Amino acid sequence: MRRSDGLPVRDFLPSFVQTCFRNVAVSKCHVSQSGRCDLLCFSCLQVAIKYVSKDRTPERLKVDGQGRLPLEVALMTRVTSAPACPSVLQLLDWFDRPRRYILILERPDPCQDLQSFCEENGCLDERLAKKVLVQLIAALKHCESRGVLHRDVKPENLLISTESQDIKLLDFGCGDLLKRSAYKYFAGTPAYAPPEWFRRHRYHATPATVWSVGVTLYNILCDRFPFRGAQRITSRSRLTFPRSLSTGMSLASTKECHAAHNPRKVPTSP
């Protein structure tokens, strides 16, 4: 992938970062086989670089004191402004290029996304699943307090530290402002969409979030989805577990998934 002015990414990014972070020495620039530079390592700071095409993100949102910002940047600015939540990935800075936005993000080390972690290590045990769930709920309640709907909760959008096992919620690319009225457009991952979306093509923020948390919890505990396909999601099928779980964990996962079949019965916060 090349920068809009024709300079290769490999040559551009080290000088780009040194310009932006003048007190940070670049020690390594890793470019993947596709040519995309995903990670820069510094002597005192490690960050992730995210590219967002302007063709895919035309919407802008007004932020006090900063004018109209790209939607994802605006949402992250809201969520990561002080006091920050330790379970939400921080936006450090962003840049407006001719064809794309460049987001400079916190990059904990060592870490990997929760989906990859589960694929390498198997299903989470109940102790770790509880720890993940508590942190995820804290992150989502923080987003709610800032008026932000993440809308794409899933293991792939959670970073887990392989040392401390702390997690961070990332990727607000499908997010939106929080509102009380129904949403009529779904921008997340279909496998985590709530039943009311398949039935009526509309959903409310809190029930949809609770549903996605339940699916995520079931996924990391059982290494599969609780329901497969829209028909199963909307059929009120009995939730089964492929392995033995304590009453508390099975009840939590069952409540998260089944309560969302009737949005009126879902708790008022994730």
N, C-alpha and C positions, 0 to 999 in steps of 0.2 A: 504494500500500500504506500502511496506517495502523498506527500504534502501538496496542497493546491498550487503552490508556486513551483513545483517540480523537483524540490529537494527530497532525496530519499529520507524516509523516517529515521533510518539508522544514523544518518548524519545530522538530522535536524533536532532530535529530541534531547541529546545531551546539552547542546547549546541553548535549547529552549528552556530546559529546566534550570540551567545555571543562570539564565537571564531572569527567570521568575523567582528563584530561590538563591540569591547571591551569596549567602553564607553557607551553602551546602555544596560539598564536593561530590561529583558524580563518579562512582567507582565501577558501575557496570550497567549496561543497557541490554536487556534480553529481548531479542526479536524472534517471535515464533516462526514456524515454517511458512505460515501464510503471509508473513511480512508485517504482521500487526505487532506493535510494541505494547505489551501488556503490563510490563513491570519495570520500574527503574529502581536500582538499589543505590543508596547513598551511604557515605561513611557515617552519617548520624541520623538518617531518615530514610524510610522506605515507603513508597507510595504506589498506588495503582492509577493507571491512566485509562480513562474511558472516553471513547469517541462517540459522539451522537450526531448523526447526519441531520442537517437542517431540513432535508426533504421529508424526513419522517416525523419531525417535531416542529410543526409550524406554530403551535399554540404558545402564547406568552401570558405571563401573569404578573401583575403589578406587585412589587414588594416595597414597603416603606423605605425611603431613602436610597433605593437602588433602581428605580424605574421599572420597566417591564422586562422580565427575565424569561428565558426558556422555561417551560413548565417544570421539567425535572429539576433544573437548577433552583427554581423558586421553591419547590416543595422541600428540597434538601436544605435550602437556606432556612426555611421555617423550622425544620426538624432539628437541625444541628446547631442552631444559635444557642448561646448560653442561657440557662444551664443545660448542658448537653446530657444525653442519655448514654451510658457506657455500652448499652446493647444495640446502638444504632451506629452504623458506619458513618464516619465524619467526612463532610465535604470540606477540603482544605482551601481550594481555590478553583476557578474555572476561567476559560479563555474563549473568546469569540473569534473563530477563524472563518475564512470566506465560505467554506462549504460545510463546516461542522463545528460543533462545540467540543471543547476538550475539558473534561472534568478531572481534577486532581483529588484523589480520594485517599483516605487513610488505608493502610495496608498492614494489618497485624501480621506478625511473623513469630513462630511458624503457624500457618493456618491453612485450611482448605474448606471448600463448601461442604455443607453437611451431607449432601447427596453422595459426593465422592467419598467422604469419611465413612458413611454407612456401607458403601459398596466395597471398600477395602477392609473394613473391620466387622461387617455384619450388623445385624439389628442392634440398636442401643439397648443396654440393660435398663431396668426401670429407674435406677438411681440417676443415671445420666439423662434419661428421657425427661424425668421430672425437672432436673436442672435446666435443660433446654427450654422446657415449657414455661417455667417461671420467668426466665429471661425474655422469651419471645413475647409473653403477655405484657411484661414491663415495657418492652420496646413499642408494642402496639398501643398501649395506653398512653405512652409519651407522644406518639404520632397523633393520637386522638386529641390530646390536650393542645396540640399545635394546629388543629384543624386540618389534618392530612390523612387521607385514606391511601394505604399502600397498595392494596388491590392485587398483589401477586405473591402472597405468602406461600412458600414451598421450601423444601430442603435446599434446593439449588440457590436460593436467595438468602441463605444463612451461612455466615462464615463461622467456623468453630476453631478455636485455638487448640492445637494438638498437645499443648502443655497444660494450660489452665482449664481447658474445656469450656471457656466462656464463649458466648456467641455474639454475633453482630448481624443485625438486619441490614440488607443492602438492596440496591436496585429499585429506585423509585420511578423507573421509566414507564410503568403502567399506572402510576398513581394519579390522584386527583384531589381537589379540595373536598373536605368532608361536608356533607349536607344532610339534612333530615329527610328530604324528599327522595323518591326512588331514582336510581340510576337506570338509564335505558341503553347504555352501551357498556359492553364488557371488554376489558382490555388485559385481563390476566391470562392464566393458563387454564384451558378448558377442563382439565382433569380435577381442578380445584374449585370450579365454579359451583355456586349453590343451586339447589333444586329449582328454586323459583325462577332462575334465569332460563332454564330449559323449559319450564312450564309457561312462563308469561313474558320472557325476555325483559325482565326488570328485577331489580333487587335493591335492598337497602344496605347501608354500609356495615352496621354492626352484625346483623345476621350472616352476611356474606363473609365477614372476617372471621367470625366464630366457626363457620363451616370450614374455611380453609385451614384454620388452626387444628381442627379435629382431624381433617384428612392428613395433615402433616404429622400429627402425633401418631396416628395409626400407621402411617407409612414408615416412620423411623423405628417403631416398635415391631412391626410385622413384615417389613420389606415387601409390601404390596399395597395397592389401593383398596380402600374399603368397598368401593363400588366401581364397576367398570362399565363405561358407556352411559349415555344420557338416560336410557330406559331404566337401568338399574338404580341410578341416582334418584330418579323421581318415583320409583315403585314402592318406597317404604320397605325395602327388603330388610330382613333381620341381619344385624351386624354380627359377624362371626370372627373369631380370633384363631389364627393358625397355630398359636402356641399359648401355653398357660401364662396368664398374667395375674397379678394380685387384684383383689376386688377393686381397690382404689383406682388403679390404672385403667382397667377395663371399663369401669364405670365412667371415668373421666372421658375416655375416647368415645364411648357410646353416647354420652350426653352431648358432647361437642358435635358429633355427626347427626344424631337423630333429632336434637332440638331444632336444628336448622330446617328440618322438613316443615316445621310450623314456625315461621319467623317471629310470631307473637310470643312464643315461649322462650326465645333466646334471651340471655341476660343482656342488660343494657350496655355493658362494656365487655371487651374481649377478655 
